[in-house]
Amino acid sequence: MQIDTHQQNQSKFIGLCSLIVQEKWNMQILSQLIDQPKRYCEIEQGINQNKNIAHISPKILSRRLKQLCLSEHISKQRFCTVPPSVQYNLTDKGEIYIPVLQAMIQVGKIIPEPEFIEDEFDLGLDH
């Protein structure tokens, strides 16, 4: 039986997209930057504002921001102020995910909200 090339390509492209999507917190971070650049504390507050969803720890947020900068999905702009400050912004590569984020928002509007989500990240464990 021969594998359909179209299906093979679809699977490949979904796999490539999943490299960013599957990593916990990446999509929440990217969604915080859709409209405008934000500082670390603004990203953290935006993600942690929902009481029913697990909160991101500062350690994990810093790690994810660094990974997204290294993969060039976001950029980090430093300002020479006192105290020093930085802003994060979506890059062209990160903006590719805006339609995915918008679709996730639409799906999120119609599915029931759980009372609380708890997983290994809430317990301070990470992979």
C-alpha positions as CSV (number, residue, x, y, z in Angstrom):
1,M,0.0,0.0,0.0
2,Q,1.4,3.4,-1.0
3,I,1.2,6.3,1.4
4,D,-0.6,9.4,-0.1
5,T,2.0,12.2,-0.6
6,H,-0.6,14.8,0.3
7,Q,-1.3,13.1,3.6
8,Q,2.4,12.7,4.2
9,N,2.9,16.4,3.7
10,Q,0.0,17.3,5.9
11,S,1.4,15.2,8.7
12,K,4.8,16.7,8.2
13,F,3.4,20.3,8.4
14,I,1.3,19.6,11.4
15,G,4.4,18.1,13.1
16,L,6.4,21.2,12.4
17,C,3.7,23.5,13.8
18,S,3.3,21.2,16.8
19,L,6.9,21.8,17.8
20,I,5.8,25.2,19.1
21,V,2.2,24.5,19.9
22,Q,2.7,21.5,22.1
23,E,5.2,23.2,24.4
24,K,3.2,24.3,27.5
25,W,2.8,28.0,27.8
26,N,4.1,28.9,24.3
27,M,0.7,29.7,22.8
28,Q,-0.3,31.7,25.9
29,I,2.9,33.8,25.6
30,L,2.5,34.3,21.9
31,S,-1.2,35.4,22.4
32,Q,-0.1,38.0,24.9
33,L,2.0,39.7,22.1
34,I,-0.6,39.7,19.3
35,D,-1.7,43.3,19.8
36,Q,1.5,45.0,21.1
37,P,4.9,44.4,22.6
38,K,4.9,43.8,26.3
39,R,7.2,43.7,29.3
40,Y,7.8,40.5,31.3
41,C,5.5,41.5,34.1
42,E,2.7,42.3,31.6
43,I,3.0,38.9,30.0
44,E,3.0,37.2,33.4
45,Q,-0.1,39.1,34.5
46,G,-1.9,38.4,31.3
47,I,-1.3,34.7,31.5
48,N,-2.1,34.4,35.2
49,Q,-5.3,36.5,35.2
50,N,-7.5,33.4,34.9
51,K,-8.2,31.9,38.3
52,N,-9.3,28.6,36.9
53,I,-6.2,27.8,34.9
54,A,-2.9,26.9,36.4
55,H,-0.4,29.8,36.7
56,I,2.9,30.0,35.1
57,S,5.9,30.3,37.4
58,P,8.5,33.0,36.9
59,K,11.2,30.3,36.2
60,I,9.1,28.6,33.5
61,L,8.1,32.0,32.0
62,S,11.7,33.1,31.8
63,R,12.7,29.7,30.2
64,R,9.9,29.8,27.6
65,L,10.7,33.5,26.7
66,K,14.3,32.5,26.2
67,Q,13.4,29.5,24.0
68,L,11.0,31.6,21.9
69,C,13.7,34.2,21.4
70,L,16.2,31.6,20.4
71,S,13.8,30.1,17.9
72,E,13.1,33.6,16.6
73,H,9.3,33.5,17.3
74,I,9.7,36.6,19.5
75,S,12.3,39.3,19.9
76,K,13.6,40.9,23.0
77,Q,14.3,44.7,22.9
78,R,16.4,46.2,25.7
79,F,16.0,49.8,26.8
80,C,18.8,51.8,28.4
81,T,16.7,53.1,31.2
82,V,17.1,53.2,35.0
83,P,16.2,50.5,36.0
84,P,16.9,48.7,32.7
85,S,13.8,47.3,31.0
86,V,13.0,44.9,28.1
87,Q,10.0,44.4,25.9
88,Y,9.0,41.3,24.0
89,N,7.5,41.4,20.5
90,L,6.3,38.9,17.9
91,T,8.6,38.4,15.0
92,D,7.4,37.6,11.5
93,K,8.0,34.0,12.4
94,G,5.8,34.3,15.5
95,E,3.1,36.2,13.6
96,I,2.6,33.0,11.5
97,Y,0.8,31.6,14.6
98,I,-1.8,34.4,14.9
99,P,-4.4,32.5,12.8
100,V,-3.8,29.4,15.0
101,L,-4.2,31.5,18.2
102,Q,-7.4,33.1,16.8
103,A,-8.8,29.6,16.1
104,M,-7.9,28.5,19.6
105,I,-9.6,31.5,21.0
106,Q,-12.8,30.7,19.1
107,V,-12.7,27.1,20.2
108,G,-12.1,28.2,23.8
109,K,-15.2,30.3,23.7
110,I,-17.4,27.3,23.1
111,I,-15.9,24.6,25.3
112,P,-16.8,24.5,29.0
113,E,-14.3,26.0,31.4
114,P,-13.0,23.5,33.9
115,E,-13.1,24.2,37.6
116,F,-9.4,23.9,37.8
117,I,-6.6,22.4,35.7
118,E,-3.7,20.7,37.6
119,D,-0.8,19.0,36.0
120,E,2.9,18.3,36.6
121,F,3.8,22.0,35.9
122,D,1.6,23.1,38.8
123,L,3.7,21.0,41.1
124,G,6.9,22.7,40.0
125,L,8.1,19.8,37.8
126,D,9.3,20.4,34.3
127,H,10.6,18.4,31.5
